[in-house]
Amino acid sequence: METKKSYTALKVLFSYVALLALVVTVGWFLYSENVVYNKLEDKIAFEKTKILKVSKLFSNVYKTESLARQTIQSNSEKDFKNYLIETDSLRLRLDTLKQIVTTEYQKTLLDSVTFLLSEKTKNIKQLKEIKNKADDETSVNNAIDEITKMEFNLRKLELQDFTKNPNQLGSYQRSVLQRYVDYLNSNIPDDSTNTLSKKASDSILANSKKLLSTVKLKAEKKKESLNFEENKLLQNEMAISDQLRKVLRIIEREIIINSIKNNSLKEKSLKRVNEIVTASAVIGLLLTVFFSILIVSDYSKSQVYKKQLEIANFKTKNLLKSREQLISTVSHDLKTPLSTIVGYSELLGNSDVNTKQSYFIKNIKNSSEYITQLVQDLLDFSQIEAGKISIEKVPFLLPEIIEDVAQNIHTVYKQKDIDLIINVDEKFQKRIVGDPFRLKQILTNIIGNAYKFTEQGHIRIAAYADEEDTFTISIQDTGIGIEKANQKLVFEEFAQANENIEKTYGGTGLGLSICKKIISILGGSLSLDSIFGKGSTFTIQLPLLFDNSQPNLNEANKTLRNTKKNTFIVVDDDINLLNLTSGVLKQEQHQVFSFTNPIKALETIQNTHFDFVITDIQMPEIDGFMFLEKLKELPETTFKNQPVIALTGRTDLDLSVYKDAGFTTVVKKPYSPKILLETIQHILDHEEIPVAETIENDEDNASQMYSLETLKDFLGQDDSALKEVLKSFIENTHDNLNLLKTAVSDTNHDEIKSISHRIAPMFRQIQAKEIGEILKTLEKEDLNTLDIKSIYSDLEQKIIVLFEALKQEI
């Protein structure tokens, strides 16, 4: 199952990695194409800018050519200046375009455009000069016409007489005309009288016309030359303009070709992007489908395995439940006849028997005690495995616990030559808080093993406080020891260090396992250090918490007494325990109102002042929790949150459950008068209330049928009161047994549980443990799984034996 699960996780991880790799790869390709696409966009925009500039250049060229034609036609300086301005503007735009073109060929073309513009400007200048020369012929013709007019009017002549605008003449025409005027004026007298003859005047005028005609002929010849040159320059001008437009078209074509190329690359880039996205989508879909099939396949398999595991788990739970039930049933079935054997052994031992019979009785008793211990180990192990073991925290003296356990076990093995050495730190003269019963159970097991596996030498028990908040108890023996390879084995269930131990010494192999588990629950640790053939040392470490509620040992041994007398409401459906509890309180001079019916108690409370309420938890009509709820519903003038103490024999509920319900504290049954009075005193003193310790059978009375010690604590040394209580107990029990017998015959399970609960506390109070366990079984177990009639028969027989013994007490 785990292997399949790990493969599924790897497949899921690999699918995510594959999809992530696909996303990264596609992202990288798309990013690369995006970079290329952006560059192409920039290039296209750049090329568009160049095309726009070239278009503007064409416009400027056409405008320049228009101005050039206008300048040639008008031969005006103003038009020429406008032409030059436009040409300079065109040249600047060419320079700007030259800075943004990318190829050397385009730059060369632009340089050629600049050169053509320069040539064009020079050509226009030359044409302008030719135009000026062409005007000389007109001036000479005008001079001839004027000489003709002067033939009739001789006077001093001036240039204005021959041309209207002498300043517009060329230097050559002007100098020829001026010499001619001077020549004429030299032959004209200073006065206005005509002293020349007509023949002389005619001769002068004729020569002048002849001279001017000669000049005209030369001017005409020059004009023909100028016209040829002008035509040549005009053709050159047209060629330059065509060449200029051609160059610009080439540049424009180059730019358009680049733009088309970039657009083509852009379309290819977009196509690649589409192809990449499509391919990635297809690959992603295929990967998703592929891994989905794999994962769904594994998931379906895991569901099958899960169902199989659930079935196996269900079977395991049933097996564990069956094992627990089997252990409980077998233990009960063993303990019932064992209690009978022990009871009759006690009766035989108290009767007149001879030595041989006494020996037989002793062997019976020892065997019974041994089997009882084995059964108890099984029950403890079952409770620990089920998590039903309860831990208490009450103050106790560690030296007393160690001394009592060690001395009791030493008495059992007094025939062995073993020295018992106990060393306890003086710090433990002060009480510590913990679970003394569980500590006794642990020490009994470990010290008992030390005596069991040690034939001679010593057993050393030491207790000391550590530097941290822990204390250590070490049990060292000089016994057989444990081989290193088997040291871990001794802490396992149903295991021995070697196979010969069970044959030689007996035991189930549960003791140390139980001890280790209990110590772990207590928050401590158990370790072993052993040398085979020389002995072993068990070391227990537990949390250390000193009890600061009582300042010294002497005060701890004093019985706490109330200085103030209070009024108590006591509710318990067991009349015997009700009388015992009420009797203890009355001995302390308290006023007590006792009730077996909670409803009557509530009716009395409404008209009675009280200071405390003590109530049983499991009652037939109204249990303790419901009783407290109804108590809270009373008016505030009646119930003022007085302390409410719970009495219960239940072990399945924690203190927090009672606290949450509103109880001040809880006292577990069976309990002693001292425990009850100490609890009340803690409440009155507003001190921290420890969980009251239940009374458990110790090593001395484990094999006894009953014990009246706690009952005597309730009643004091008054034997008559003790006899009365016992008589009342026997009578009430007979009545309840008759009711129980009827319920068993009718198979009325609810009535069986109710009666068992009602009579069990008193049996526990006198520490009739075996009967108490039987009643507990009838009270708590699923009775459908039990042979109720057989259990009742054993219970009746056991009670008869007990009552025979009690009658002897009476």
Summary of the structure (lengths in Angstrom):
residues: 810
radius of gyration: 66.3
end to end distance: 67.9
largest distance: 218.0
contacts: 2382
relative contact order: 0.06
helix: 68%
strand: 9%
